[in-house]
Amino acid sequence: MSKDKKKKRSFVLLGPTAFDSFKTIIAILAVAFLLYIFTFYIDGEMGMILVAFTVFSPLVSLFFAVFARKRVKVSMNCDGYVQKGSKLTVSVTVEKTGRFPLGIIEITPRASEVFAQNNKVYRVSLVRDDKKTFTYTVDAVTGGNGEIALDTVYSCGFLGFMRFTLTQEIPSPVSVGVIPEIPQIKASSQLFRSIADVVLTSDDEEENDTALLYSANTSPGYEHREYVHGDPLKRVNWKLSSKKNKLMVRLDEAVASVQPMIVLDLYRSGSAKPEDAILGEEQIIRSVFGLLSLLVKQGIASTLIYFGADGEVTAESVDNPEYPEQLLLKVLALKVVPDRRVDLNTYNGSVCACVIASTDCGAEIDTIAEAVKDDDNVSLIGVSPDSRNLTAFPMWYLDGDNNFKLV
């Protein structure tokens, strides 16, 4: 960060604080002036009582505020996932660690851009109670990963006009995944048909190469039997099962199937505004998981490439109709890191077709696609028909009717 930016940020942070201090000074001077008038011109005896009370009360409140800084524990709890369009309930508990009565604790929550912003300030009194809990709700408006946090927690005494930050650490932000609605894409979609054609061609070539390795009463490349409760679902051959109308389990995996690869590239520029970036990221997530669900329901297993929880590129085989929902939760649990793109050089699996879904289909996509041996079968998925495409690859987008259209 440049020196100019640092100076600007310091000014923004100090500006409101200096203004608040100025207002406080004006208020104190006004009270002092009124006390002076009342004491010397209206009622001297009562004026001295008011002066004593006015001086004594803030000192007591100051003691309460400073004392409470070390004797308050704040915790926060909420669900890890919430459906888009619904409300997330957040529970905040304020607890004192001693018997001494404390004053007012002022809490300002914060929510990231996937939630509707709420600048409400909450105040909790711990004069008589040892612990108090309050709840508030935030609206989940955009699919993606978000955060719920406590922005500030102050000890304010019992008068409430003095504020001191707690010496104990406030709770860490909680990661919350906002689950978008995954579109039901039709099998007539041209993008799906192009992928299915490549998969069918690859399967035919694979069967021709491996048919001689097995006896005449086995399926090419595998031996199968009917599914028995307890068998791993990853061994189910969904394509064969759909043909036979019953679940068939692979026994021999000497030859691995060649699968289409879907790359989820949630690229966010470091200079992009988060409130704008999350809209494109949500659209790409919906496009990818809509396509994954369609592929596996049609008996086509595929591989999803994305950044995993450890920050490394992860490859997950999607061969179970229920697995896309589980993968979606994994993706939504992870915060998008700015200026980071997926690197396919660590992936060594066989690929018959590659679909790169990215929020930015710039020239860097060529670098990602270099890891794919046959780039004739590489396609892109962009955010909208207005998305830039600086490559020679065809680019698709998901329209309002949940169909993939070519840009």
Secondary structure as UniProt FT lines:
FT   HELIX           3..41
FT   HELIX           44..68
FT   TURN            69..70
FT   STRAND          72..77
FT   STRAND          81..83
FT   TURN            84..85
FT   STRAND          87..96
FT   STRAND          104..111
FT   TURN            113..114
FT   STRAND          122..125
FT   STRAND          131..140
FT   STRAND          144..155
FT   TURN            157..159
FT   STRAND          164..165
FT   STRAND          174..179
FT   TURN            187..188
FT   HELIX           190..210
FT   HELIX           211..213
FT   TURN            216..217
FT   TURN            220..221
FT   STRAND          224..226
FT   TURN            229..230
FT   HELIX           233..235
FT   HELIX           238..244
FT   STRAND          248..250
FT   STRAND          259..265
FT   TURN            270..271
FT   HELIX           274..297
FT   TURN            298..299
FT   STRAND          302..307
FT   TURN            309..310
FT   STRAND          313..318
FT   TURN            321..322
FT   HELIX           323..332
FT   TURN            338..339
FT   HELIX           344..346
FT   STRAND          351..358
FT   HELIX           364..369
FT   TURN            370..371
FT   HELIX           375..377
FT   STRAND          378..381
FT   TURN            385..386
FT   STRAND          395..398
FT   TURN            400..401
FT   STRAND          404..406
//
